[in-house]
Amino acid sequence: MNEAIREYAIVTGASSGIGAATARLLAQNGYHVIAAARRIDRLEKLAQENPNIEIQSLDVTDQSSVDALARKLVGKPVSILVNNAGGAFDSATVAETDPAMWSKTYEVNVVGSLRMVQAMLPLIRAHGSGHLLFVSSTAGHSVYEKGGSYTAAKHAETALALTLRLELNGEQIRVTEIAPGMVKTDEFALNRTGGNAQAAAKVYEGVAEPLVAEDIAETIRWCVMLPRHINIDSLVVRPVAQAANHKVHRII
């Protein structure tokens, strides 16, 4: 255990996937984790695993929900914010996509992260040091067909992290972007395909070892627990089978 024990770590989108894995791992390493998400029933199950996990209902697209969390944490040693809430909600071409899907994707991935930063930054500053982490995507570094809404949002989230690092220079606040490639979770591809389980399964078809949520959680833990003078600006994490967003080795 390091000096960060009992500091507060806020993890958004903690009800499943990378968020749940991150909350679990940080709690195992001594942090007091605020596991925040909309689905409180899933959070309750997560909290049963470790007394270091405290749950909070949170919708990052609702300013009043974000503000309520901030009020609850006033005076607490908040030092870590993991902006994990996000997702992709369509796989249509630019010519055929519904603009509402672009708005939804941007609101969750980008504006939601912005709301959380604005709410938590005063608490982190009051603590004296901290770490802002963004679970972005390799989609924030390059684009691909039928991914316009998601790649546009993730490019914006990457830009948010880059801008914050410039604006916070001189303060003891680290800013890290984690950019995963192919990660096989229970819900990401399913949400993107509108609940089509067969289409979701094809995303990972033939890939021997895609990343899993615990792999990304470990990269977050590593970044957080490095000595405080070390900042990992951006960490791209892919499975060996994926050389680029568009090039994946599949065993047929």
N, C-alpha and C positions, 0 to 999 in steps of 0.2 A: 504494500500500500504506500502511496506517495503522499506528499503534502496536501493534495487536493481532497483528502478524505473529508466527508461531510459537507463539502461544497455542493451547491445545488446545480443539477444539470437538467435543463428543460428539453424534452424530446417531443416534437410534434409528429402527428401521424403515427402514434405509438401503438395502435390497436392491432397491427399486423405487420408482416414483412420486415423490412429493414428497420423501421421504427421500433417495433417490439423487440427485435434482436439487439438493437442498440441500447434500449432501456435496460434490458436484462443484463447485458455485459457491463455497462457502466455501474449498475447497482452492485454487481458482483465484485467490482473493483473499489467499492467504498463510497461512491457518490450517492447523495440523496437525489433520486431521480423523480422529477415530475413527468410522468407519462401522460401525455395529453392527446386526446382525439375525440371524435364525435361518438364512437360506439363504446359507451360506458360498460356494457356487459363484457366485452372483450378485455377492456382495461382491468376490470375486477378480477378476472382470471389471472392476468399477468401479475397483479399486485400480490396475489396469494403465493407467488414464487419467492418473493424476497421482501423483507420488511423495509428495505431501503427504497422501495418503489411506492410513490404516492400518486394517485390518479387524479385527473382533472378533465372534466368535459370541456372540449375546445373545438370550435369551428373557426379556422383561420380566415374564412371569407366573411366572418361576422365581426365587425369592430367591437361591438359590445361584449362579445365572448372573449376576445383578446384582452380587452380592458379589465374584465373581471378577473382573469388570471393574473394580470399585472398587480392589481390591487391586493390580491391574496398573498403575493410574494414580497410586498414592501417590507423592508427590514431583514429579509432572508439573505444568506450569502450566495446569491445567484452569480455563477461564473461561466456557465456553459449554456449555449443555445444551439441545439441541433435542429435546423430547419429541414425537416424530412417530409412533411406533408406535401403531397403533390400527386402527379399521375398524368396519364395520357388517356384521352377519352374518344378518340376516333383514329381511323387509318384511311382517310379519304384523300383524294388528290386536291390540290388547291382549287382546281376548276369546279369540283363537285362538293367541297366541304360545306358544312353549315357554319356560318359565322358565329353562331351561338356557342359552338364547340370551341372556337378559338378564344372567345371571351371567358368561358368556363376554365379552360386550360391555363390561361394567363392569370386569372383571378386566384386560382388555387396555388399555382407554382410560384408566381412572381409577387403579386400583391399580398398574398398571404404571408410570404416570407418578409416582405417589407413591413407589414403590420407588426409581426413578431419582433423584428429588429427594433422598431421604434418603441415598442412597449418594454422590451427587456434591456435595452441599452442604458437607460438611467439606473437600473438596478445593478447592472454589471459595473458601471462607472462608480456607483456608491461602494461596491465591494472592493474596487481598486485595481482589478485585473480580470481578464476573462477571455473567452474564446467563442467566436461566432462561426458556426459550420453550416454549409449549405450542401445538401445532398442533391446535386444537379444530375448531370448525365453526360455521356459522350455525345449525346444529341445537342448539348450546348457548345460543342466544338466543331461539329460538321453536320451536314444535312443529308437527307435521303428521301426518296420518293414516298409519297403517302404518309409523310411524317411532319408535314408543315406546321400544324398547330403545336405539336409537342416540341419540335426543334426550335421554333420561334420563341416559345416560352422559356425553354432551357437556355438558349442563348441570352435571353434577358436576365435570367437568374444568375448566370455566370457574370454578366456585366454588373449586376448588383453587388456581387462579392468583390469584383475588381475595384469598383468605385469606393466601396466601404474601406477597403484596405488603404486606399489613398487618403481618404478623409479622416481615418482614425490614426494615421501615422503620427507617432509621438506619444500615443497613449499605449498602455500596457494591455492591448486587446488584440488578440490574434484573429485572423480571418482565413478560413480554409474552405476551399471548394472540393468536395469529393465527387468525382465524375465516373460513375459505374457504367460499364458496358452491359453485356447480356447477364442479367440476374434473374434466375428462375424463382419467382415467389408465387404464392397462391392466387394473387389477385391482379397483378399489373397487366398481364396480357389479357386476362379475362375482362377487365374493365375496358381495355382498349378495343376489344372485339364485340362490345355490347353484350357480354355474357355468353358468347359462343364458345363453349368449351373445346370443341373440335378445332376451331380456328386458333384458339389460344395455344393449344398443344402443339400445333404446327410450328409455332415460333421457335420452340426448343427441339424440334424433331431432329434426331440424328446427332445432336450435340452431346458428346460424351460427358463432359463435365462443365456445365454452365456454372456461373457463380451462384451462390445462395445468399440469403439475407445475412447469415452469420459472418460471411466473408467481408461484407461491407461494414458490418458493425465492428469487426476487428480493426479495420483501417481507421475508423473514427476513434476507437479507443486509443490506438497508437498515436494518432495526431494529438489527442487531448492530453495524453500522459507523458509526452516528450517534455524535456526541460523547457521552462517558460520563455526562454530567449529564442527558441526554435519555432519558426512558423512554416508549416507546409502550405504553400500558396494554393496549389492545385494538384490533385492526385487522381490520375486516370487509372482505372482498375478494370481490366478485362480478363475473361478466361483465356487460357492458352489457345483454345480453338477459334477465338475471334481476333483476327488481325486488324480489322477496321469495322465500322458499322455495317458496311456492305459486304464484307468478306468473312464468312464463317465456315469453318471446316465441319462438314456433316458426314457421318458414317451412314451410308445408305444400304 
